[in-house]
Amino acid sequence: MTSISKGPIRLFQRFSSTTTTFTAKATPSKDHLHSPIPKEFLPKGYLLTGIHAGIKKTRPDQSNPPLDLAIVLSTSPHPTAAAACFTLNAFRAAPVLVSRDVLDNSNGRARAVVVNSGCANAVTGKKGIEDAWSMVRAGDALLRAHGFTSSDNEQPTTTTTTNETLVMSTGVIGVNLPINAIVNAIHTQSDPSSPAYALASTPTAWDATARAFMTTDTFPKLRARTFQINGSTYRMAGMDKGAGMIHPRMVGPDSLPTSLHATLLGLILTDAPVSPRSLQSALSHAVNRSFNSISVDGDMSTNDTIIALANGAGIPNERKVEEIDEVTDPDAYSIFRDELTTFAIDLAKLVVRDGEGATKFVEVSVENAASYEDAHAIASTISTSALVKTALYGEDANWGRILSSTGSATLRTPLDPSSVSVSFVPSSPTDSTPTLLPVLINGEPAGVDEVRASEILGQDDFGIVVDLGGQGVGGKEKAKYWTCDFSYEYVRINGDYRS
């Protein structure tokens, strides 16, 4: 995989016989965004690891082989619910198709997740499908080696023919997996007495698992929290990867693709007891407001997948197992759904912050729309505009580009241009500076304070607010999108991605 430059880039422009040299801005360090998860925040009942299977090549500057295979097992004595949201790309990768089948056939139950990086196993034909199923079978064999053969029963010794492993892949498209090496690497985790055995429930194991997800990512993306439902404390932790080819549009396994919209992969684990149907409902709700609301470059991947597992291992011993369900306990479900949504937003933001070559993190808010769908569509159009994103990189308060993108979005309810306002928002407003810097008020230019605008756009983080003024129908709906700028470094990274 390509390395990411930390220093400035020297660029040359030639005009006739004249050559101009200038220095591009360096991509800021992202190291502060990574920190290990405290042990007390880790969900109970999971073993996981990240190991080297031989998919990625070891570079001369690497002292250890890169981690390229992640393995996660649920060891809870209770059934484990599984849910997922998958890309709508027409060229859905083999692991997407296979994982959808596993979920459909298991009624939303799964105990293992296997993830490889370095090869997407996308557009690889029948061989790619066969390889994805080989990963599933190897994961199932690993579960059996640990004494788990069915997630549909309280007793893990009950045999079943249902597959219980979900798979994800990320990396170069159109290349076959080194499947024998992957299967052999999975098998090394069967025997706890083996020197190669690395499955654990420690912060170090979580960190290694997140690192095995990475491609052009500059840091492993991890977050965790605790939450309470019905007097019990549960834990939620997760990881994701993504830096380029990021503009996801994902839906649950039962939804039909409606249109084409990185590779973005995510895994969220909780020890709360949640029914499969309600875990899927909550995840679909959360993904639409988080991962489906980010963009780095406007390109949807063939592999985008978010998986969630809920294993009930956090239930106090004295309590009867009752899975949280949207029908039988709607209040508990609402709490869980909202916790999952805010958690997914935190994870999704990490992807944008690590956008390839990104120097800015921008929150685009659309307010007072006729519908959530219209607000979301406008926020998406602004966030994917190359003209807006290059202006963000140049710290240019070119609000005309924002307005142009706003007016080009496909909406259910027409805009009233005379009601639209646009403002820039600093990341850290003070008492002496206004929270908003209006640049357009009710369709009229506000007379931009260029000095103040430059101060705001010179920050690493800031916001753009587009107020639709009710969209002519008194609308009050709103939506957010998170995006970044386009830099010279983005072009460099993607110009030699396969080398």
Buried (B, 14 or more C-beta within 10 A) or exposed (E): BBEBBEEBBEEEEEEEEEEEEEEBBBBBEBEEBBEBBEEEBBBBBBBBBBBBBBBBEEEEEEEEBBBBBBBBBBBBBBBBBBBBBBBBBEEBBBBBEBBBBBBEEBEBBBBBBBBBBBBBBBBBEEEBBBBBBBBBEBBBBBBBBBEBBBBEEEEBEEEBEBBBBBBBBBBBBBBBBBBEBBBEBBBBBBEEEEEEBBBBBBBEBBBBBBBBBBBBBBBBBBBBBBBEBEEBEBBBBBBBBBBBBBBBBBBBBEEEBEEEBBBBBBBBBBBBBBBBBBBBBBBBBBBBBBBBBBBBBBBBBBBBBBBBBBBBBBBEEEEEEBBBBBEEBEEBBBBBBBBBBBBBBBBBBBBBBBBBBBBBBBBBBBBBBBBBBBBBBBBBBBBBBEBBBBBBBBBEBBBBBBBBBBEEBEBEBEBBBEBBBBBBBBEEEEEEEEEBBBBBBBBEEBEBBEEBBEBBBEBEEBBBBBBBBBBBEEBEBBBBBBBBBBBBBBEBBBEEBEE
